């Protein structure tokens, strides 16, 4: 049973998944820091209100705290924008550059079949 467990752990998929989770967690911390430490203060400087959680209204004694919802929406849009502009766009540019630099695999001369047909025709003429 211990041997089976060892084989399970050493499978490529398990190790790849573990590495992906660890890297994803670390990357999530980087994106969260980017949003919290750089983008949110920028918006706060423009909007003059860094935290919307105090915004609410009351109807018939029930308080609706819509400010926190606004905070979450803004945070989501900033995280999505940060991922798009700082990860997706640069990766797409890099991938397109790699595709353009890749040498063409297409043969430049006649194909093997064409050469054999030419040899056959030359032998027939003799």
C-alpha positions as CSV (number, residue, x, y, z in Angstrom):
1,X,0.0,0.0,0.0
2,X,2.9,2.4,0.8
3,X,4.4,1.7,-2.6
4,X,1.1,2.5,-4.3
5,X,0.9,5.8,-2.4
6,X,4.4,6.6,-3.5
7,X,3.6,6.0,-7.1
8,X,0.5,8.1,-6.8
9,X,2.5,11.0,-5.4
10,X,5.2,10.8,-8.0
11,X,2.8,10.8,-10.9
12,X,3.4,13.9,-13.1
13,X,-0.2,15.1,-12.9
14,X,-0.1,15.3,-9.1
15,X,3.2,17.1,-9.0
16,X,2.1,19.5,-11.8
17,X,-1.2,20.2,-9.9
18,X,0.7,20.9,-6.7
19,X,3.1,23.3,-8.4
20,X,0.2,25.0,-10.1
21,X,-1.7,25.5,-6.8
22,X,1.4,26.9,-5.1
23,X,2.3,29.2,-8.0
24,X,-1.4,30.3,-8.3
25,X,-1.5,31.2,-4.6
26,X,1.7,33.2,-4.8
27,X,0.5,34.9,-8.0
28,X,-2.9,35.7,-6.3
29,X,-1.0,37.5,-3.5
30,X,0.9,39.5,-6.1
31,X,-2.3,40.6,-7.9
32,X,-4.0,41.4,-4.5
33,X,-1.1,43.5,-3.5
34,X,-1.1,45.3,-6.8
35,X,-4.7,46.1,-6.4
36,X,-4.7,47.0,-2.7
37,X,-1.4,48.9,-2.6
38,X,-1.3,50.6,-6.0
39,X,-4.6,50.7,-7.8
40,X,-7.0,51.3,-4.9
41,X,-5.0,54.3,-3.6
42,X,-5.0,55.7,-7.1
43,X,-8.8,55.5,-7.3
44,X,-9.1,56.9,-3.8
45,X,-7.0,59.9,-4.8
46,X,-9.3,60.5,-7.8
47,X,-12.6,59.7,-6.1
48,X,-11.7,61.3,-2.7
49,X,-13.4,58.4,-1.0
50,X,-11.2,55.4,-0.3
51,X,-13.9,53.2,1.2
52,X,-17.5,53.0,0.1
53,X,-18.6,50.6,2.9
54,X,-20.2,53.4,4.9
55,X,-22.7,54.1,2.1
56,X,-26.2,52.9,2.9
57,X,-29.9,53.8,2.8
58,X,-32.8,52.9,4.9
59,X,-36.4,51.8,3.9
60,X,-39.0,51.1,6.6
61,X,-36.3,50.5,9.2
62,X,-34.2,48.1,7.1
63,X,-30.7,49.3,6.3
64,X,-29.2,48.5,2.9
65,X,-25.4,48.7,2.9
66,X,-24.7,49.0,-0.8
67,X,-21.2,50.5,-0.2
68,X,-19.5,47.2,0.5
69,X,-21.0,45.8,-2.7
70,X,-19.5,48.8,-4.6
71,X,-16.1,48.0,-2.9
72,X,-16.3,44.4,-4.0
73,X,-17.2,45.3,-7.6
74,X,-14.4,47.9,-7.9
75,X,-12.0,45.3,-6.5
76,X,-13.1,42.7,-8.9
77,X,-12.8,45.1,-11.9
78,X,-9.3,46.1,-10.8
79,X,-8.1,42.5,-10.3
80,X,-9.5,41.6,-13.7
81,X,-7.9,44.6,-15.3
82,X,-4.6,44.0,-13.6
83,X,-4.5,40.4,-14.8
84,X,-5.5,41.4,-18.3
85,X,-3.1,44.2,-18.8
86,X,-0.2,42.9,-16.8
87,X,-0.4,39.1,-17.6
88,X,-2.7,38.3,-20.5
89,X,-1.7,41.1,-22.9
90,X,2.1,40.7,-22.4
91,X,1.8,36.9,-22.7
92,X,-0.1,37.2,-26.0
93,X,2.5,39.6,-27.3
94,X,5.3,37.2,-26.3
95,X,3.5,34.2,-27.8
96,X,3.0,36.1,-31.1
97,X,6.7,37.0,-31.2
98,X,7.7,33.4,-30.6
99,X,5.4,32.3,-33.5
100,X,6.9,34.8,-35.9
101,X,10.5,33.9,-35.0
102,X,9.8,30.2,-35.4
103,X,11.6,28.9,-38.6
104,X,9.4,27.5,-41.3
105,X,9.3,23.7,-41.6
106,X,8.1,23.8,-45.2
107,X,10.6,22.3,-47.7
108,X,12.0,24.8,-50.2
109,X,12.7,22.5,-53.1
110,X,10.8,19.8,-54.9
111,X,9.1,17.1,-52.9
112,X,10.3,13.5,-52.8
113,X,7.5,12.4,-55.1
114,X,8.4,15.1,-57.6
115,X,12.0,14.0,-57.6
116,X,11.1,10.3,-58.1
117,X,8.8,11.2,-61.0
118,X,11.6,13.2,-62.6
119,X,14.0,10.3,-62.3
120,X,11.4,7.9,-63.7
121,X,10.8,10.2,-66.7
122,X,14.6,10.5,-67.3
123,X,15.0,6.8,-67.2
124,X,12.1,6.3,-69.7
125,X,13.7,8.7,-72.2
126,X,17.0,6.7,-72.3
